[in-house]
Amino acid sequence: MRLQKVHKGHRFPDKALLGFMRIVMGHAPGVVRTLRYRKAFFGRPFSELTQQVMREPSPWSVGERETFAAFVSRLNQCVF
């Protein structure tokens, strides 16, 4: 369950982006809505952490890490 404010509480530039995504993709993914809401508090720090985990040196390739992420998302019934 997502807070109503995260679903509809965006400022105009983010509303425009989410609206564009809705037109092009048919929906705006929940993860994008969450990342765009209060970007300085959550969006940027979380995005930076994700980039570190997915792109910095590792025994696993970037492709393997992406596959793991997609598999776990599927298990969690997450469309992301």
Buried (B, 14 or more C-beta within 10 A) or exposed (E): EEEEEBBEEBEEEBBEBBEEBEEEEEEBBBEBBBBBBBBEEBBEEBEEEEEEEBEEEEEEEEEEBEEEBEEEEEEEEEEE
